[in-house]
Each structure stands twice: as C-alpha cells, then as structure tokens.
Amino acid sequence: MQIEVEDSRPIEAFCDEQFLHVSLADGRSLSAPLWWYPRLVKATPQARSKIEFMPLGMHWPEIDEDISVASILRGQRAPGAKPPAAA
C-alpha cells in the first residue's frame, strides 16, 4: 500500500514531558515516547517548541534534530535511545 506524501505531511507538533505529539494533514495524530529522541529530552522547552515543518517530517533547528513521520510510524528510535529507568 502506497501512502501519499501530502496525506502524511505534519501540520502541528509539540512535546510534553513524556511524548512527542504530531498531527498529520490527513487527520491522524501520532505520539511517540520522548525518550526515543535523546536530543529532544535534553533540550529546553523553548528549543523543543521551535519546530520547522517539512513535507516528510519535522526539524528542530536549535538542537539540529530531524524526525520523519515514517520513522515514527515504524517505531524507529534515534541511535542510542534508551528507555528511562523503572521507578
């Protein structure tokens, strides 16, 4: 099954303390654990809020992080990402 790029275009995104949330042009909403992206975990809330949208994903210029919609859909974590220790 082929997915149209325009349909999967991110139109909104934000980070809370635990997740990256992304809204797509086709109405879907995705969430991924923030720990999947160590650069986002280490970034300030201000740096996390400065997002540039691209046709296939998002870019955070202050921390030089790029995340594609496809990687979120595949459950692909950033290299070196480790889950937080159990409390």
matplotlib code that plots the C-alpha trace (Angstrom):
import matplotlib.pyplot as plt

x = [0.0, 1.4, 0.7, 0.6, 3.2, 0.7, -1.6, 1.3, 2.5, 2.9, 0.9, 1.3, 3.7, 4.5, 6.4, 5.1, 7.3, 6.8, 5.8, 6.2, 2.7, 2.3, -0.9, -0.9, -2.7, -5.0, -6.3, -4.2, -2.5, 0.7, 2.5, 6.0, 7.8, 10.1, 12.9, 13.1, 14.8, 17.6, 18.2, 14.6, 14.8, 17.9, 16.5, 14.9, 11.1, 11.8, 14.1, 11.5, 8.8, 10.8, 9.8, 10.1, 7.8, 8.9, 6.9, 8.1, 8.8, 10.0, 13.2, 14.3, 17.0, 18.3, 19.2, 19.8, 17.2, 15.2, 12.4, 10.4, 6.8, 7.8, 10.2, 7.5, 5.1, 7.8, 8.6, 12.2, 14.1, 17.2, 20.5, 21.5, 18.0, 17.4, 14.2, 14.1, 15.0, 11.9, 10.9]
y = [0.0, 3.4, 6.4, 9.8, 12.2, 15.0, 12.9, 12.2, 15.8, 17.0, 20.2, 20.5, 19.1, 19.6, 17.9, 17.4, 15.9, 12.3, 12.4, 13.9, 14.5, 15.1, 15.9, 15.0, 16.6, 13.6, 14.0, 11.3, 12.0, 10.3, 10.2, 8.7, 8.4, 11.4, 9.1, 7.8, 11.2, 12.0, 15.4, 16.4, 15.0, 17.2, 20.3, 23.1, 23.5, 26.6, 24.8, 21.9, 24.4, 25.8, 23.4, 23.7, 21.5, 19.7, 17.6, 14.4, 15.4, 18.0, 19.8, 21.4, 24.0, 24.8, 21.2, 20.0, 17.2, 15.8, 13.3, 11.9, 10.9, 7.5, 6.8, 7.5, 5.2, 2.4, 2.9, 3.8, 5.3, 7.6, 5.8, 5.4, 6.0, 4.1, 3.8, 5.6, 3.5, 2.0, 4.0]
z = [0.0, -1.0, 1.2, -0.4, 0.9, 1.1, 3.4, 5.8, 6.0, 9.6, 10.3, 14.0, 16.7, 20.3, 23.1, 26.6, 29.4, 28.1, 24.4, 21.0, 19.5, 15.8, 13.8, 10.1, 7.2, 6.8, 10.3, 12.1, 15.3, 16.3, 19.6, 20.4, 23.7, 24.1, 25.2, 21.7, 20.8, 23.3, 21.8, 22.5, 26.0, 26.7, 25.0, 26.8, 26.4, 24.4, 22.0, 21.7, 20.7, 17.8, 15.0, 11.3, 9.2, 6.1, 3.7, 5.3, 8.9, 11.4, 12.1, 15.4, 14.3, 17.8, 18.5, 14.9, 15.2, 12.3, 12.7, 9.8, 10.0, 8.5, 11.4, 14.0, 12.1, 12.1, 15.7, 14.9, 17.8, 17.5, 17.7, 21.4, 22.7, 26.0, 28.0, 31.3, 34.4, 36.1, 39.1]

ax = plt.figure().add_subplot(projection="3d")
ax.plot(x, y, z, "-o")
ax.set_aspect("equal")
plt.show()
